Amino acid sequence: MGIPESQLETWSHQGAVTTAKYTHESVRNSLSAASSPLRAKGFEAYLQGSYKNGTNIRGDSDVDLVVQLNSTFQMDLSGLSESDKAVYKAAYHDATYLWKHFRADVLEALRNHFGTSRISEGNKAIKVSGGGNMLPADVVVCLQYRRYQRFRSISDQSYVEGILFYTIRENQRVINFPKSHYDNGVQKNGSLRTNGWYKPTVRVFKNARTHLVSHGLMANTLAPSYFLECLLYNVGDEAYGGTHEGTFLSVLGWLADAFQTGRAGGLVCQNEQLKLFGDTPEQWVKQNAVQLLKSLAELWRDW
């Protein structure tokens, strides 16, 4: 029978954003307070994830926040010529204020503002519990990361900006590019690409996944929102538009063909800096994507 257009239309709606904005402002203010050890540091605090990207659905709770130190950064020089590498190495010196120092200062500032009882440490993020108008927040403390494309001088350089942090348990380096992810999503959703159909379709698929999980038809860990969004980013723009029913089937068909023809190995994350599938913390397991598509096809068939 298929999932009715009315159900898909409901699933396409964005969840509330006001509380996410308030949560972001509360955390940012805590880091800039007069008592904060960060007042003299060059950092920025910004939203990432579904609330930032306009793909949040009803029921999404935790707000993902980045606290990024810009006065210290790490870099990838592999894209530079040998002469550019030499100029870079002459221009910059090793930092003394490191990620571990910055994270300790962020942790102190959050505890000072919200109280120790509301702060806990996860493997990747510092967690701030919700209360009142504030949602729970996952605060990722990171350094600016630069993937260099050119370096002629400090005033003549080009790089893709990302973030870098370390997991607490494994001390494993994690690199991502949330600003590129956001910018590319805006372009994909724009009038020259999908004409406003991309982000509502991401929300449809996120709600379909949530439906599968809530009915015990799929494991909760199989398809995290970030990877689901990246998967749909790769789908050709021509698959989006018309009706939600038509778009849902076109997207599933495009992805099924990609896996059947071997093109899936070339799919990228929405930031376009990393392959979607692989064995790093920033990548997804291909078999999980295959299982997701199978479950979505069965959901459509058995609705």
C-alpha positions in Angstrom: 0.0 0.0 0.0 2.8 2.4 0.8 3.1 5.1 3.5 0.3 7.7 2.9 1.3 11.2 1.7 -0.4 12.7 4.8 1.9 10.6 7.1 5.0 11.6 5.1 3.9 15.3 5.2 3.6 15.1 9.0 7.0 13.5 9.2 8.5 16.2 7.1 7.8 19.0 9.7 10.7 20.4 11.7 10.7 20.1 15.5 10.9 23.0 17.9 13.9 25.2 17.8 13.4 27.9 20.5 14.7 25.7 23.3 17.7 24.8 21.3 18.5 28.4 20.8 18.1 29.1 24.5 20.4 26.2 25.3 23.1 27.4 22.9 22.9 30.9 24.4 23.1 29.6 28.0 26.2 27.5 27.3 27.9 30.4 25.3 27.2 32.8 28.1 28.7 30.5 30.7 31.9 30.4 28.8 32.1 34.2 28.5 31.2 35.0 32.1 33.4 37.3 34.1 34.5 34.3 36.2 35.3 32.1 33.2 38.9 31.0 32.7 38.2 31.4 28.9 37.6 35.1 28.7 41.1 35.8 27.2 41.0 32.8 24.9 40.2 33.0 21.2 37.3 30.6 20.9 33.8 30.4 19.4 30.7 28.4 20.5 28.2 27.3 17.9 25.4 24.8 17.2 26.0 21.7 15.1 23.9 18.7 14.3 20.2 18.6 13.5 19.2 21.8 15.3 21.8 23.8 13.4 21.1 22.1 10.1 17.3 22.4 10.3 16.8 18.6 10.2 15.6 18.1 13.8 12.3 16.3 14.3 9.8 16.1 17.1 11.3 14.1 19.9 14.9 15.2 19.3 16.3 16.3 22.7 20.1 16.7 23.1 21.5 19.8 21.5 25.0 19.4 20.0 27.3 22.3 20.6 30.9 23.0 19.4 33.3 25.0 21.6 36.2 25.6 19.2 39.6 27.1 20.1 41.0 29.1 17.2 44.2 30.5 18.7 45.6 26.9 18.7 45.0 24.7 15.7 46.1 21.4 14.1 46.6 20.9 10.4 46.9 18.6 7.4 49.7 19.8 5.1 49.5 16.9 2.7 47.9 19.0 0.0 50.7 21.6 0.0 53.7 21.7 -2.3 57.1 21.2 -0.6 57.8 25.0 -1.0 54.5 25.8 0.6 55.3 23.4 3.5 58.6 25.1 4.1 56.9 28.6 4.2 54.3 27.3 6.6 56.9 25.8 9.0 58.8 29.1 9.0 55.6 31.1 9.8 54.1 29.1 12.7 55.5 27.7 15.9 54.3 25.0 18.3 51.5 26.0 20.6 51.8 25.9 24.4 48.0 26.1 25.2 46.8 22.6 24.1 43.5 20.8 23.7 43.8 19.2 27.1 44.2 22.7 28.7 41.3 24.1 26.8 39.0 21.2 27.7 39.9 21.6 31.4 39.1 25.3 31.2 35.7 24.7 29.5 34.8 22.0 32.0 35.7 24.5 34.9 33.6 27.2 33.3 30.6 25.0 32.8 30.8 23.7 36.4 31.1 27.2 37.7 28.0 28.3 35.9 25.6 25.3 36.0 26.9 23.5 39.1 28.9 20.3 39.3 25.7 18.2 39.6 24.6 19.2 36.1 27.9 18.4 34.4 29.2 15.0 33.4 32.0 13.8 31.1 31.3 11.6 28.1 33.8 9.9 25.9 33.4 12.6 23.2 31.5 15.4 24.8 30.9 17.2 28.1 27.2 16.7 29.0 25.1 19.4 30.5 21.8 18.2 31.9 18.6 20.1 30.9 16.3 22.1 33.2 13.7 24.7 32.8 13.8 26.0 29.2 17.1 24.4 28.6 17.5 21.1 26.7 20.3 18.6 27.6 23.5 19.6 25.7 26.5 17.7 24.4 29.4 20.1 24.3 32.2 19.0 22.0 35.5 20.8 23.0 37.8 21.0 20.1 40.7 22.8 18.3 40.3 24.4 14.9 41.6 22.0 12.2 42.9 23.1 8.9 43.2 21.0 5.7 45.5 23.2 3.7 45.2 23.8 0.0 47.7 26.7 -0.3 50.2 28.5 1.9 52.3 31.3 0.4 52.3 33.4 3.6 50.1 34.1 6.6 48.2 36.7 4.5 48.0 34.4 1.5 46.7 30.9 2.5 43.7 28.7 1.8 42.3 25.8 3.9 39.1 23.9 4.7 38.2 24.5 8.3 37.3 21.6 10.5 37.5 20.6 14.1 39.7 18.1 16.0 39.3 16.6 19.5 40.3 13.4 21.3 38.1 10.7 22.9 38.6 10.4 26.6 38.8 6.6 26.9 40.9 5.7 23.8 42.7 9.0 23.3 41.7 8.7 19.7 41.8 11.7 17.4 38.5 12.6 15.8 38.2 15.1 12.9 35.1 16.5 11.4 33.9 19.5 9.3 30.6 20.8 10.8 30.8 24.2 9.0 31.2 22.6 5.6 28.4 20.1 6.5 26.1 23.0 7.2 27.1 25.0 4.1 26.7 22.0 1.8 23.3 21.2 3.2 22.1 24.8 2.6 23.2 24.5 -1.0 21.6 21.1 -1.5 18.3 22.5 -0.1 18.4 25.6 -2.2 16.4 26.7 -5.2 19.2 25.7 -7.7 19.4 22.1 -6.3 16.3 20.5 -4.7 14.2 23.7 -4.2 13.5 23.2 -0.6 12.9 19.4 -0.7 16.2 18.1 0.8 15.8 19.0 4.5 12.1 18.0 4.8 13.0 14.7 3.1 15.8 14.1 5.7 13.2 14.7 8.4 10.9 12.2 6.7 13.6 9.5 6.7 14.6 10.3 10.3 11.0 9.9 11.4 10.7 6.6 9.4 13.8 5.4 11.2 12.4 6.4 14.6 9.2 4.5 13.7 11.2 1.4 12.9 13.1 1.6 16.2 10.1 2.3 18.3 8.3 -0.7 16.9 11.3 -3.0 17.5 12.0 -3.4 13.8 15.5 -1.9 13.9 18.3 -1.4 16.4 18.6 2.2 17.7 22.3 2.3 17.0 22.1 1.2 13.3 21.5 4.6 11.7 22.6 7.7 13.6 21.1 10.9 12.4 24.4 12.3 11.1 25.0 9.3 8.8 21.4 9.2 7.6 21.6 12.8 6.6 24.9 12.2 4.8 23.5 9.2 3.0 20.6 11.3 1.6 23.0 14.1 0.7 24.6 11.9 -2.0 21.2 11.2 -3.7 20.9 13.0 -7.0 18.9 16.3 -6.9 16.5 15.0 -9.5 15.1 12.5 -6.9 13.7 15.3 -4.8 10.4 17.1 -5.4 6.8 16.6 -6.5 5.3 14.6 -3.7 6.6 13.1 -0.5 5.6 9.6 -1.7 7.4 10.0 -5.0 10.4 11.5 -3.3 10.6 8.7 -0.7 10.5 6.0 -3.5 12.9 7.9 -5.7 15.5 8.3 -2.9 15.2 4.6 -2.0 15.6 3.6 -5.6 18.6 5.9 -6.2 20.4 4.4 -3.1 19.5 0.8 -4.0 21.0 1.3 -7.4 24.1 2.8 -5.9 24.7 -0.3 -3.7 23.8 -2.7 -6.5 26.2 -1.1 -9.0 29.1 -0.6 -6.6 28.8 3.2 -6.6 28.2 3.3 -2.8 31.9 3.1 -2.1 32.3 6.6 -3.5 29.6 8.2 -1.3 30.8 11.0 0.9 29.9 12.7 4.1 27.9 15.9 3.7 31.1 17.9 4.4 32.6 16.4 1.3 35.9 16.0 3.1 35.5 12.3 4.1 34.2 9.1 2.5 30.9 8.0 4.1 31.9 4.4 4.7 35.0 3.2 6.5 36.5 2.2 9.8 37.3 5.6 11.4 35.1 7.2 14.1 33.9 9.7 11.5 32.6 7.0 9.2 29.7 4.5 8.9 29.6 0.8 8.4 28.3 0.0 4.9 26.3 -3.1 6.1 24.4 -0.9 8.5 23.3 1.4 5.6 22.2 -1.7 3.6 20.1 -2.9 6.5 18.6 0.5 7.0 17.5 0.6 3.3 16.1 -2.9 3.6 14.1 -1.9 6.7 12.8 1.2 5.0 11.7 -0.7 1.9 9.9 -3.2 4.2 8.2 -0.4 6.1 6.8 1.0 2.8 5.7 -2.4 1.6 4.0 -3.5 4.9 2.4 -0.1 5.9 
